Amino acid sequence: MSPNELNNKNVQTLFKNQGIYNGLLGIGILYAVFLSSNTKELLLAIMAYIILVALYGSYSSGDRLIVFKQGGLAIIILGLLLIS
């Protein structure tokens, strides 16, 4: 992205929204691992959510690799949680 695009108000808003999204997911994962009595259930829900967002991103952009770029780790974790 060019410096001009990075300074665009709409792009700045998108970056802020992405930051909030990632921050809240991080807080949810930390809560599930360290404070919750339902760790596995919460992690399953969070990983499923991340995968669904990755699927939507892949669909809306037309780039099938986004599923693996954005959701790859969540897919692996979900699989491990399901077999544990």
Secondary structure by P-SEA (a helix, b strand, c coil): ccccccccaaaaaaaaaaaaaaaaaaaaaaaacccccaaaaaaaaaaaaaaaaaaaaaaaaccccccccccaaaaaaaaaaaac
